[in-house]
């Protein structure tokens, strides 16, 4: 199964680098790469992507302001050249934080983590306790 990914970053070089990592990953499909955070958010809603690679500091808005103004149900991997944003990112419930420049091994570790989380949410646990309860309860 291919998981869909989207890039939102105002740096064309970083968008290209992240897009290449996504395209070369066997489990990912690149849905789009956007320099405008607003176009990126529209694409998230239009395509219901599985994960978003989101830059922290962008031209018109930062990632935290953007997240304060929207509601999305997708995994977010935030990236920045500034490590001091990591704590705030995790306080926001971000799924992962990667420092720029993004190393392939770190990228792959983040993607594996997200895919595992997606799979765990798709598997619904089977409730067996009700059957056990029926046989173990005293007859009235």
ABEGO torsion letter per residue (X at the ends): XBBBBBBBBABAAAAAAAAAAAAABAABBBABBBABAAAAAAAAAAAGBABBBBBABBAABBAAAAAAABBBBBBBBBBBABAAAAAAAAAAGBABBBBOBBBAAAAAAAAAAAAAAAAAAABBBBBAAAAAAAAABBBX
